[in-house]
Amino acid sequence: MSLFKARDWWSTILGEKEEFDQGCLCVADVDNSGSGQDKVIVGSYKGYLRIFNPHPVKPGDEVQPEDLLLEVQLREPILQVEVGKFVSGTEGLHLAVLHCRKLCVYAVSGTQGNVEHGNQHQIKLMYEHNLQRTACNMTYGPFGGVKGRDLICIQSMDGMLMLFEQESYAFGRFLPGFLLPGPLAYSSRTDSFITVSSCQQVESYKYQVLAFATDADERQDTEQQKLSSGKRLAVDWVLNIGEQALDICVVSFNQGVSSVFVLGERNFFCLKDNGQIRFMKKLDYSPSCFIPYCSVQEGTINTLIANHSKMLNVYQDVTLKWATQLPCIPVSVKVANFQDLKGVIVTLSDDGHLQCSYLGTDPSLFQAPKVDSREINYEEMNAELKELQKIIREATKPQDVLPESEKQRDVTVTAEVSPDLDEESQAIDSEVKAGAVPSVTVKITIQSRVTAQKPSLAVCVQAPLAVTCDQFTFEDLEPDSSETVVLSVFLKENCSPSELEGTCMVSYNIPTELNPEGIPRVAQCNFSLPLKLICFPAQPSKAANHKLTIDTNKPPISFVTIFPDFVDPSEGDQANALGFEFLTGSKTTLLASKTSQRYRIQSDQLEDLWLVTKELIHRLEIHFQKQNCKDFACTFSGSIPLQEYFELIDQHFELRLNAEKFQELLSERAVQFRAIERRLLTRFKDKTPAPLQHLDTLLEGTFREVIALADAAEENQANMFQALVKLKSATHLVIMLISLWQKLSTDQVAILEATFLPLAEDTQELGWEETVDAAVSYLLRTCLSKSSKEQALTLSSQLSMPKDTSRLKKNITLFCDRLAKGGRLSLSTDSATQQAAVVPGGCATIPESDLEERTIIPGSTATFSSNRQITKQKSKP
């Protein structure tokens, strides 16, 4: 129990989940009772206006209903409440309520009650002003030295000071160099407005200067105002405090002394009328609000400053006189007089905790326990110490950023792909030119063991594939409940995909005792799509431009067994040739050797080999797993088709260059189009008509060029996407062939995929070529380096689009050469260990007597032969 604790005199909680801020609290005799007893006026951002007349409450008792004089909802958020002489013809106090777009002035009155429930209070609207600009805060006072009435000044969010002479609007002025609104106060002694600008400067503006400055019909910077447009709005004085201000208060407890108090984020300033610093106090905490409340000694002022540590400090100038603890963090603090008790501290928190308290001390109820005089058992102490040290070690053990996967997750998501295609295709807006585009149904089930709040499901497949619906939202899931959705996947764009996989991701919240709103969690799963979604059986083709041969260590399996969905069962076990025709029109043929343990895949396009080769190896592995054969393996001993792969790289890079050219041409034509528009506008505005000199014809021609260039850029963008998909398919194929060729482990294959497939999206700012070039260069300088000199070379820290692809192709060729000579992929920096791990021997070239002879593409192609050296094959003339 703290000794210095604010003594609760009266407190209450306002509303439910309402928000309050600095201007929402005001203390004054708003109903003009004449007793000198203040009332507490509170407004909220939900539009509720409440007026309280607090009475002392015994500890443990509840607030009496008669303490609430008035509660009314004004339907608009209340930014600030103030009490002053705002109505002409009377010097009575009235209540001013500031909304975002409205200023309302009310009269609060009370009538004698006829029953024991007390008096009845009501408010009456005297007048209101509709604001043309969004308000931020306001201040009031006898502007210009008027007697017996108060005028109101409202600061808008865009820096305009709007002044109202009670029922009428006077004028508006823009603050020079304005960026963001700051606190605003009025000094009656100097008849000036004081605020803190975004430049962290305290600025003072005379009311007379505001009145005679240029009218603010349109916002203009002072530098742009002409001498003939009126007087400029000049600042009276400026003081740079070097930080943003939370609040400003102007007080004058003595007739001859007036002070300007500014509460900053880390400092507390007291200024003279002319802007000179009287004193300042550096605060070692983060303040939330303040108020100067009285002058005890001559020349000194007492100030209350609250902070975010729930402490209220009392200062006499810069000397800390008292510190007391509050139950919450106040956003506004006032000092009021209630009944016979003067100087009651009224605080309001942002969540509506309103408290009236006074300073005091609580007695200490702590009693020292009796000393246990029993003898100490050192063996038990040592055992307890070891147990505590074990707990400390477990608690201080470094933990991963991501939590470990749970054995039984709170929410699980599963995806079930239908084995058959949909009888009626669900394809929507497909661009594929085939007659009928098939679709396959995916059934996704979400199961929850606990209460899951706000679950939402996202289904993602890589383009050119698409789903009929990719976003689902559900009501809160109860424990041991489930939700099921059904969707269809189809080929949308006219090119073959590089992957036949999809991902399901569910995001939800799990509520806890400490966090009822819930902790966000994510569950996900992957699913694989069937090959027949993008191709169908076709007649095998004997001739092809690209051929690959995959070796196995087991006898060949009939296609009827491993491809039952593509082979007619009537052919029996003799089916050793199988054709696939993609929806885009290209064909791929799969051949099985009758005398050797090899399979051949051939097609006219390199990228079409990937999915069929992957499907073949996958189905072979599943078949031999069912046979309990654990030593099945696939190898590749042919040549890596780098030259054909480089052609796809060049095609993609050429389209990227075209995209840059189209962008430059569009920029030039747009500049030309705007220049012609300006010339035409000048001609049309001219009072003396002048001939257009064919400017309209030039404008129309430029417009047509812009439209044509935009259409060409869109077409190039579509071609670039298709080229990237083909490049990804070929990259997957090259990675698979290298892994089969060098018998790489799973970790090494992961490094290959991260090196050659680093991007989810290809853009002009960061493209595939420069990213892969940087990754391959890094491997060549680390785990695949020949000497320490290569390791010492530094890589460029900036990625930019290269001029051509020669460097990239050279590095890829060198990369394969290093692998052929025994290099091993690893992220470890120990190069000596890497270079020592050299694979002895090489793979012998396989004869192809039973298969068709390998066709040699005309031209010079780089191949990797069995002796693991780069050779050149030249076509015969």
DABELNOR-V872226 format. One record per backbone hydrogen bond with DSSP energy under -1.0 kcal/mol. CO is the residue of the C=O (numbers start at 1). NH is the residue of the N-H. E is the energy in kcal/mol with one decimal. If there is no record, write none. Layout:
co->(CO	CO)
nh->(NH	NH)
e->(E	E)
//
This chain:
co->(3	3	4	7	9	10	12	19	21	23	24	26	28	28	29	39	40	41	42	44	44	47	48	49	50	51	51	52	58	64	65	67	70	72	80	82	84	84	85	87	94	95	96	97	98	98	100	101	102	103	104	105	105	106	107	109	111	115	120	122	124	127	129	134	137	139	141	141	142	151	152	153	154	155	155	156	159	160	161	162	163	164	164	165	168	171	172	173	185	187	187	191	192	193	194	195	197	200	200	201	202	203	204	205	206	207	208	221	226	231	232	237	239	244	247	249	251	259	260	261	262	263	263	266	267	268	269	270	270	271	272	276	279	281	286	289	291	294	297	301	302	303	304	305	306	306	307	310	311	312	313	314	314	315	316	319	322	324	325	332	334	336	337	338	341	344	345	346	347	348	348	349	350	352	353	354	355	356	356	357	358	377	378	379	380	381	382	383	384	385	386	387	388	389	390	391	392	410	412	414	416	439	440	441	442	443	444	445	446	447	448	452	453	455	456	457	458	460	462	464	464	466	470	472	477	478	481	483	485	487	488	489	490	492	493	500	502	503	504	505	506	507	508	509	510	515	515	519	521	523	525	527	530	531	534	536	546	548	550	551	558	558	559	563	563	568	569	574	575	576	578	579	580	581	582	586	588	589	590	591	597	598	599	600	601	602	603	606	609	610	611	612	613	614	615	616	617	618	619	620	621	622	623	624	625	635	640	641	642	643	644	645	646	647	648	649	650	651	652	653	654	655	656	657	658	659	660	661	662	663	664	665	666	667	668	669	670	671	672	673	674	675	676	677	678	679	680	681	692	694	695	696	697	698	699	700	701	702	703	704	705	706	707	708	709	710	711	712	713	714	715	716	717	718	719	720	721	722	723	724	725	726	727	728	729	730	731	732	733	734	735	736	737	738	739	745	746	747	748	749	750	751	752	753	766	767	768	769	770	771	772	773	774	775	776	777	779	782	787	788	805	806	807	808	809	810	811	812	813	814	815	816	817	818	819	829	830	831	832	836	861	863	865	869	871	873)
nh->(5	362	325	358	57	356	354	45	24	81	43	41	30	39	32	28	52	26	50	47	78	74	44	72	42	69	70	40	61	67	68	53	51	49	98	96	86	94	150	90	84	106	82	104	79	80	135	131	99	129	97	126	127	95	124	122	120	118	111	109	107	105	103	157	155	153	143	151	145	141	164	139	162	136	137	159	175	156	173	154	170	152	166	168	165	163	216	161	194	191	192	207	187	205	185	203	200	241	242	197	239	195	236	193	210	211	212	224	229	214	234	204	202	265	263	261	259	251	271	249	269	246	247	283	264	281	262	278	279	260	275	272	270	268	308	306	304	302	300	317	293	315	291	313	288	289	310	326	307	324	305	321	322	303	319	316	314	312	6	348	346	344	38	341	338	336	357	334	355	331	332	352	20	14	349	12	347	9	10	345	7	381	382	383	384	385	386	387	388	389	390	391	392	393	394	395	396	449	447	445	443	422	489	418	487	416	485	414	483	412	480	477	509	474	507	472	505	503	465	492	493	490	459	457	452	481	448	446	444	442	468	440	466	431	495	529	527	460	525	458	523	456	521	453	519	512	518	510	508	506	504	502	533	534	583	581	603	601	599	635	561	562	563	566	567	571	572	576	559	592	590	538	588	536	585	582	580	602	578	600	552	593	550	591	548	589	546	609	613	614	615	616	617	618	619	620	621	622	623	624	625	626	627	629	628	551	642	645	646	647	648	649	650	651	652	653	654	655	656	657	658	659	660	661	662	663	664	665	666	667	668	669	670	671	672	673	674	675	676	677	678	679	680	681	682	683	684	685	695	698	699	700	701	702	703	704	705	706	707	708	709	710	711	712	713	714	715	716	717	718	719	720	721	722	723	724	725	726	727	728	729	730	731	732	733	734	735	736	737	738	739	740	741	742	744	749	750	751	752	753	754	755	756	757	763	771	772	773	774	775	776	777	778	779	780	781	784	785	791	792	809	810	811	812	813	814	815	816	817	818	819	820	821	823	822	831	834	835	836	838	873	871	868	865	863	861)
e->(-1.2	-1.7	-1.4	-1.7	-1.7	-4.2	-2.2	-2.5	-1.6	-2.0	-2.1	-3.2	-1.9	-2.5	-1.6	-2.0	-2.7	-2.1	-3.0	-1.7	-2.0	-3.6	-1.5	-2.3	-2.8	-1.9	-1.6	-2.3	-2.3	-1.6	-1.5	-3.1	-2.4	-3.3	-2.8	-3.3	-1.5	-2.9	-3.2	-1.0	-2.1	-3.4	-2.2	-2.6	-3.1	-1.1	-2.7	-2.1	-3.4	-2.7	-3.3	-2.8	-1.2	-2.5	-2.0	-2.4	-2.4	-1.1	-3.1	-2.4	-2.5	-2.5	-2.5	-2.7	-2.7	-3.0	-2.0	-3.1	-1.9	-1.8	-2.9	-2.3	-3.2	-2.6	-1.3	-1.5	-2.7	-2.4	-2.2	-2.8	-2.6	-1.9	-1.3	-1.5	-2.1	-2.8	-1.4	-3.9	-3.0	-1.1	-1.6	-2.5	-2.8	-2.7	-2.2	-3.1	-1.5	-1.8	-1.3	-2.4	-2.1	-2.4	-3.7	-3.0	-2.1	-2.3	-1.8	-1.3	-1.4	-1.6	-1.1	-1.9	-3.6	-1.0	-2.4	-3.3	-2.5	-2.1	-3.2	-2.5	-2.9	-3.6	-1.1	-2.5	-2.8	-2.6	-2.2	-3.2	-1.6	-2.5	-1.5	-3.1	-2.5	-2.4	-2.2	-2.4	-2.6	-3.2	-1.8	-2.4	-1.8	-2.8	-2.0	-2.9	-3.1	-1.1	-1.1	-3.2	-2.0	-2.3	-2.5	-3.3	-1.4	-2.4	-2.0	-2.9	-3.2	-3.0	-2.5	-2.0	-3.0	-2.6	-2.6	-3.0	-2.6	-2.6	-2.6	-2.7	-2.3	-3.4	-1.3	-1.5	-1.5	-2.6	-1.2	-2.5	-2.5	-2.5	-2.1	-2.8	-2.5	-1.9	-2.5	-2.3	-2.6	-2.7	-2.4	-2.0	-2.4	-2.5	-2.1	-2.0	-2.4	-2.4	-2.2	-2.1	-2.3	-3.2	-2.7	-2.6	-3.0	-3.0	-2.4	-2.8	-2.1	-2.9	-2.5	-2.3	-2.3	-2.6	-1.3	-2.5	-2.1	-2.1	-2.2	-2.5	-2.5	-2.6	-1.9	-2.5	-1.3	-2.4	-2.1	-3.0	-2.0	-1.0	-2.6	-3.3	-2.6	-3.1	-1.9	-1.9	-2.4	-4.3	-2.1	-2.6	-2.1	-2.7	-2.1	-2.7	-2.6	-2.0	-3.2	-3.1	-2.4	-2.0	-1.3	-2.2	-2.2	-3.7	-3.1	-2.6	-1.4	-1.7	-2.3	-2.6	-2.4	-2.4	-2.3	-2.8	-1.2	-1.5	-2.6	-1.4	-1.2	-2.0	-1.4	-1.0	-1.4	-2.6	-3.4	-1.8	-2.8	-2.0	-1.8	-2.8	-3.2	-2.4	-2.7	-2.9	-2.5	-2.5	-3.0	-3.3	-2.6	-3.0	-2.7	-1.6	-2.3	-2.8	-2.3	-2.4	-2.3	-2.3	-2.4	-2.2	-2.2	-2.0	-2.3	-2.3	-1.7	-2.0	-1.1	-2.9	-1.6	-2.6	-2.7	-1.7	-2.9	-1.4	-1.3	-1.7	-2.5	-2.2	-2.2	-2.6	-2.4	-1.6	-1.6	-2.2	-2.2	-2.1	-1.8	-2.2	-2.7	-2.0	-2.3	-2.8	-2.7	-2.1	-2.3	-2.7	-2.3	-2.1	-2.3	-2.7	-2.4	-2.1	-2.3	-2.1	-2.2	-2.0	-2.6	-2.7	-2.2	-2.0	-2.6	-1.9	-1.2	-2.0	-2.4	-2.2	-2.4	-2.4	-2.3	-2.2	-2.0	-2.4	-2.3	-2.6	-2.7	-2.3	-2.3	-2.4	-2.5	-2.2	-2.3	-2.5	-2.1	-2.1	-2.3	-2.4	-1.9	-2.1	-2.4	-2.2	-2.2	-2.3	-2.3	-2.5	-2.2	-2.5	-2.3	-2.7	-2.1	-2.5	-2.5	-2.3	-2.5	-2.5	-2.3	-2.3	-2.4	-2.8	-1.6	-2.2	-2.0	-1.7	-2.0	-2.5	-2.3	-1.7	-2.5	-2.1	-1.8	-1.4	-2.5	-2.4	-1.9	-2.0	-2.9	-2.3	-1.8	-1.8	-2.4	-1.4	-2.6	-1.2	-1.1	-1.5	-2.5	-2.2	-2.4	-2.3	-2.2	-2.4	-2.4	-2.2	-2.0	-2.5	-1.9	-2.3	-1.5	-2.6	-1.4	-1.6	-1.4	-2.8	-1.4	-1.8	-1.4	-1.5	-1.6	-1.2	-1.4	-1.1)
//
